[in-house]
């Protein structure tokens, strides 16, 4: 069993960030101050810190024939949770950067994945492994 991770990241607008993470992703709000807010996202602690300007996207990397943005972060969910999040985002009309799909079909590490951008342009990937034991295979 892995413990929760903590990730601090820059955002331009805390109010828009709260709407996205709380309403669209289902994150629970935590502590906050004038310049930052914490979220519980599937048991992990995210800290959004307001900045004056966002850093540029550093690069893209090819994964299974698709360009994925770097940096990005996200959460590995159970198969059913992943599908429920896909439906939640569709219901909230959140555009996908990379649409929900299954990568590496029939292979070790078969996984559902999708990417979205938060209001500040941070790339998030949510994935689920068909066979959880193959996450590091």
C-alpha positions as CSV (number, residue, x, y, z in Angstrom):
1,X,0.0,0.0,0.0
2,X,1.4,3.3,-1.1
3,X,1.0,6.4,1.1
4,X,-0.4,9.7,-0.2
5,X,1.8,12.1,-2.1
6,X,2.0,15.9,-1.8
7,X,2.4,18.1,-4.8
8,X,2.6,21.9,-4.9
9,X,1.9,23.6,-8.2
10,X,1.4,27.1,-9.6
11,X,-2.0,28.6,-10.6
12,X,-3.1,32.0,-11.8
13,X,-6.6,32.3,-10.3
14,X,-7.4,30.5,-7.0
15,X,-11.2,30.9,-7.4
16,X,-11.2,29.3,-10.8
17,X,-8.8,26.6,-9.5
18,X,-11.2,25.8,-6.6
19,X,-14.1,25.5,-9.0
20,X,-12.2,23.1,-11.3
21,X,-10.7,20.9,-8.6
22,X,-13.7,20.8,-6.3
23,X,-16.6,20.8,-8.7
24,X,-15.1,19.1,-11.7
25,X,-12.6,16.6,-10.2
26,X,-14.4,16.1,-6.9
27,X,-11.5,17.2,-4.7
28,X,-12.2,18.2,-1.1
29,X,-10.9,21.6,0.0
30,X,-8.4,21.7,2.8
31,X,-6.5,24.5,4.5
32,X,-6.1,27.8,2.6
33,X,-4.6,31.2,2.8
34,X,-4.8,34.3,0.6
35,X,-2.2,32.9,-1.9
36,X,-2.7,29.1,-1.7
37,X,-5.3,26.3,-1.2
38,X,-4.9,22.6,-0.3
39,X,-7.0,19.9,-1.9
40,X,-7.6,16.3,-1.0
41,X,-7.6,14.6,-4.4
42,X,-8.3,10.9,-4.1
43,X,-6.4,10.9,-0.7
44,X,-3.4,12.9,-2.0
45,X,-2.5,16.5,-0.9
46,X,-2.3,19.1,-3.7
47,X,-1.3,22.6,-2.9
48,X,-2.2,25.3,-5.4
49,X,-0.1,28.4,-5.1
50,X,-1.1,31.6,-6.9
51,X,1.6,33.1,-9.1
52,X,1.8,36.1,-11.4
53,X,2.7,34.1,-14.5
54,X,2.8,30.4,-15.4
55,X,6.0,28.6,-16.5
56,X,6.1,27.4,-20.2
57,X,5.4,23.8,-21.1
58,X,8.8,22.3,-21.1
59,X,8.4,19.5,-23.6
60,X,6.3,16.8,-25.1
61,X,7.1,13.1,-25.0
62,X,5.7,10.4,-27.2
63,X,3.8,7.6,-25.4
64,X,2.1,4.9,-27.4
65,X,2.1,7.1,-30.5
66,X,0.8,10.3,-28.8
67,X,2.4,13.5,-27.6
68,X,1.9,14.0,-23.9
69,X,2.8,17.3,-22.2
70,X,5.7,17.6,-19.7
71,X,5.5,18.2,-16.9
72,X,2.2,16.7,-15.9
73,X,0.8,15.0,-12.8
74,X,-2.2,12.9,-11.8
75,X,-3.6,10.0,-10.0
76,X,-3.9,6.2,-10.7
77,X,-7.4,5.2,-9.9
78,X,-9.3,1.9,-9.7
79,X,-10.9,1.0,-13.1
80,X,-14.5,1.9,-11.9
81,X,-13.3,5.2,-10.3
82,X,-11.5,6.1,-13.6
83,X,-14.7,5.6,-15.6
84,X,-16.8,7.5,-13.1
85,X,-14.3,10.5,-13.4
86,X,-14.5,10.4,-17.2
87,X,-18.3,10.6,-16.9
88,X,-18.1,13.4,-14.3
89,X,-15.9,15.5,-16.6
90,X,-18.1,14.9,-19.6
91,X,-21.1,16.0,-17.6
92,X,-19.3,19.2,-16.5
93,X,-18.2,19.7,-20.2
94,X,-14.5,19.7,-19.3
95,X,-12.5,19.4,-22.5
96,X,-10.0,16.6,-22.8
97,X,-6.5,17.4,-23.9
98,X,-6.2,13.7,-24.8
99,X,-9.5,11.9,-24.8
100,X,-10.1,8.8,-22.7
101,X,-8.6,5.7,-24.2
102,X,-7.0,2.4,-23.4
103,X,-3.3,2.2,-24.1
104,X,-1.2,-0.9,-24.6
105,X,-4.3,-3.0,-25.2
106,X,-3.7,-6.7,-24.6
107,X,-0.2,-6.0,-23.3
108,X,1.4,-5.9,-19.9
109,X,0.5,-2.5,-18.4
110,X,-2.8,-2.1,-20.3
111,X,-4.3,1.2,-19.0
112,X,-7.1,3.6,-19.4
113,X,-5.8,7.2,-19.6
114,X,-6.8,10.8,-20.3
115,X,-5.4,14.3,-20.0
116,X,-7.1,17.5,-19.0
117,X,-5.8,21.0,-18.3
118,X,-6.8,23.0,-15.2
119,X,-7.7,26.7,-15.6
120,X,-4.0,27.7,-15.4
121,X,-2.9,25.2,-18.0
122,X,-1.5,22.6,-15.7
123,X,-1.7,19.2,-17.4
124,X,-3.2,16.4,-15.4
125,X,-3.3,12.7,-16.3
126,X,-5.7,10.2,-14.8
127,X,-5.1,6.6,-15.4
128,X,-6.2,3.1,-14.4
129,X,-4.5,-0.2,-15.0
130,X,-6.7,-3.1,-16.1
131,X,-4.5,-5.2,-13.8
132,X,-3.3,-3.1,-10.9
133,X,-0.4,-5.4,-10.3
134,X,1.1,-4.4,-13.7
135,X,1.5,-0.7,-12.7
136,X,5.3,-1.0,-12.5
137,X,5.7,-4.0,-14.9
